[in-house]
Amino acid sequence: MTNQPELGTVALKVRTEPVQQRSAVRIHRLLDVAAELIDEKGIDGLTTSNVAARSGSSVGVVYRYFPNIQSLLRSLASRNMERFTDRIFSNMAPDPHGWFSALDSTIDTYVDLLRTEPGFRALRFGDVIDERFIAPDVSNNGLLSHGFNELLVRKYGLTPSDELSFDLEVIIEIADALLRRAFQYSKDGDIRFIDKLRVIVRDYMYKHETLPAA
């Protein structure tokens, strides 16, 4: 068993699997540029030609890795998911009694990405395009709820149950809606919605605030 649970991350969807560091660097450069352009022009304004021009590449190079804009956006959404889940795991304290405050830390991480990560506010995990944008057989929020359930059970020793799994899925759906509204008109986010989310999460998940399983 690895130290880090699977949190629904998905490998970058590229046309040519990178086998050299140079290729991997180029792919991330293309994704960085795409994220910058999404901030400037929106998702609908993104084209392979402006990604090529901004990155100093040819259109052919872009097509080598991403056959269309949809595949590029899918890869960027996957990277957003990876960055989010990596930060969640690294920020969570090892104290087995600290899982409740870890939910607060998760909100902080998501809010920080919305404020600081290029392209994240517009694209997030691709749910603005399709609720199953990352994986075809499960929703993006479903991936997150499954991952959080594993995390709380494996890292904090909570007793696995259908109720815990369902409650996590419910709270993620609520969080998604409130944070989407918080950042709808402000790049910094409306703090009223963010604070209200914290209250809702604590009140809703309080019934699970018991000693972890032995």
Secondary structure, 3 states (H helix, E strand, C coil): CCCCCCCCCCCCCCCCCCCCHHHHHHHHHHHHHHHHHHHHHCHHHCCHHHHHHHHCCCHHHHHHHCCCHHHHHHHHHHHHHHHHHHHHHHHCCCCCCCHHHHHHHHHHHHHHHHHHCCCHHHHCCCCCCCCCCCCCCCCHHHHHHHHHHHHHHHHHCCCCCHHHHHHHHHHHHHHHHHHHHHCCCCCCCCHHHHHHHHHHHHHHHHHHCCCCCC
